Amino acid sequence: MMKKDNLVEKFMPYLFVRQTNVRVDRDKNMGILKNYKSYLEDVPLAATNAYLAVSNMNMLLANAQYVSDFYFDDTSKTAVCYRYRQSNGNNIAVLWSAKEDGENVSVNFGCKKITVYDEYGNASEMQSDSGTYSFNLTQSTVYAMGNFSEFKKN
């Protein structure tokens, strides 16, 4: 109806729940919850990895305001770091690399301690007297939270 009435330019259907468990079926295998049919899934409506990643992103970035960003290499532009400020005042950096084999980077956050979250929300603490932290970035998003006084590539 919206397409027909010219209210939207493109319409992209998306199913929250997978309609099949056949991996090669692109049209019916896009949902981030597994199928609801018990004969197709061991645990019907179970969360997929994508659901966990989206939930973590929403938890960390909900109501956060964009502050700034930079590329680690201005030529290749494969690895990037975004800075956000959460509503409670915490700083959070979002980092990843587009390279399939990943790349090593370092960031000066100017603080002695950060909490690092993987894409699923698993947390670990890192400490640095200099405020500089090293990451082996992959295509999976990494979040770093701390009281940043700096935000620059090292």
C-alpha positions, 0 to 999 in steps of 0.5 A: 500500500505505501509503495503503491501510494508513493509514500516510500521509495523502496520497501525492504521486508525483514522478518524478526523470526527466521522462517526456515533453518536452511542457511542458503535460503536468504529470503527466509533466513534473515531473522535474529530469532530462530524459528518458532517451530520445534521440529526445525530448531532445538530451542524455538525462538532462541536468540541468534548471535546477531540478536545478542550483538544488537542487544549489546549495542542498544544497551551501550549506545542508547541515548548516547550522543556522537562526539567525534571519530577518526580512521587509524589509517587515512589512506586505507580507511579500514579501521575506525573509532567512534566516540560517544558520550552516554547520558550518564556522562561516560565516554564510549568508543566503538572500534572495528576493522573492515579487514578480514584478517584484522589489524593492530591499532592503539588509541590514547584515551588518556585514562588509566582504566577502561572497560572493554566489551566484545560484540556480545557484551562480555566485559573485561578491564584494561589498565594503562599508566600512559592512557594508551591501549592496543587492540587487535581489531576484526570485523567484530565491534569492540566497545571501550568505556572510560573517563576519556581525557584524550581521544586520538590514534597513537 
